[in-house]
């Protein structure tokens, strides 16, 4: 049994006609001389306009990628990145980020950074002002402060309440409670909410917190940019896995895992369960597959297959996490793939692009079929 037959028979691979059509349309655009492209995880959709505006001015591709993700880092409503990110198990927000600049083939990253809401900008400073690639923890914070970044409390009220609700629902063997199963859960969590909320606002808060507790966020925004000249840069930034052990570092700041750029070939980024991506060096794998002639979507699927192989196709184990990959080649042809085709509840998974005319969501290719 060959590799493709194994994956087809053990987990099932979707036809992906929509993604094939999207790639064909992108390839047609390149034939017409349209190369400029930005690709991001779905939470970057509204911010891509800012990045594309930078590209259209002829400015640097890394400036475009950072202009996109900084909007999300600053947004307290996005609890997966920057300000308002969900904290570690101690209630502290720790951020990770990386950048890669294709034209100069440089990289920079920070990990477990506290109190600075734009870790992607600190990662750029690491790239530009040091001969290192990765700074972590207190050293990263000292470096950021030395370069004028201001400390602030990154824990919003909503993230703080979600953290407390998580602690109360962790176990029936400790002093924190009640959990989601308790008939008193709604009333008890409502006691933690800010005063003065209307009944409707309370319901919105409670529903968002419930969603966070039922589906543990892994967070992150990844953004890749290709200029008309064919230059490429990218960044990936995150608050990491919600309720993680303090000091945990995921794939986002790991060059070759959460982000990889080769100005001769293309770029790839990732969101989702970082530990699984680190084990397959997903972003680097995707770029190397594109170097060998694979399309961005095909390359992303091959990286997903490597993750599945680590668990011998065991759906019971694979069901405990997901990983999403995003890629674009030097010609602006883009693609994306995810481990699971559908979200919990049956919703499709998408990623965001901006082709110079508009920002829109496009469907991701799913490796594992829904049952």
Secondary structure as GFF3:
##gff-version 3
##sequence-region A 1 371
A	DSSP	alpha_helix	3	10	.	.	.	ID=ss1
A	DSSP	alpha_helix	17	31	.	.	.	ID=ss2
A	DSSP	beta_strand	37	41	.	.	.	ID=ss3
A	DSSP	three_ten_helix	42	44	.	.	.	ID=ss4
A	DSSP	alpha_helix	48	56	.	.	.	ID=ss5
A	DSSP	alpha_helix	61	73	.	.	.	ID=ss6
A	DSSP	beta_strand	95	101	.	.	.	ID=ss7
A	DSSP	beta_strand	106	113	.	.	.	ID=ss8
A	DSSP	alpha_helix	119	129	.	.	.	ID=ss9
A	DSSP	beta_strand	134	136	.	.	.	ID=ss10
A	DSSP	alpha_helix	137	146	.	.	.	ID=ss11
A	DSSP	alpha_helix	157	169	.	.	.	ID=ss12
A	DSSP	alpha_helix	185	190	.	.	.	ID=ss13
A	DSSP	alpha_helix	199	214	.	.	.	ID=ss14
A	DSSP	beta_strand	221	226	.	.	.	ID=ss15
A	DSSP	beta_strand	232	238	.	.	.	ID=ss16
A	DSSP	beta_strand	259	262	.	.	.	ID=ss17
A	DSSP	beta_strand	266	272	.	.	.	ID=ss18
A	DSSP	alpha_helix	274	278	.	.	.	ID=ss19
A	DSSP	alpha_helix	282	291	.	.	.	ID=ss20
A	DSSP	alpha_helix	296	309	.	.	.	ID=ss21
A	DSSP	alpha_helix	315	318	.	.	.	ID=ss22
A	DSSP	beta_strand	323	329	.	.	.	ID=ss23
A	DSSP	beta_strand	334	340	.	.	.	ID=ss24
A	DSSP	beta_strand	350	354	.	.	.	ID=ss25
A	DSSP	beta_strand	359	363	.	.	.	ID=ss26
A	DSSP	beta_strand	365	368	.	.	.	ID=ss27
###
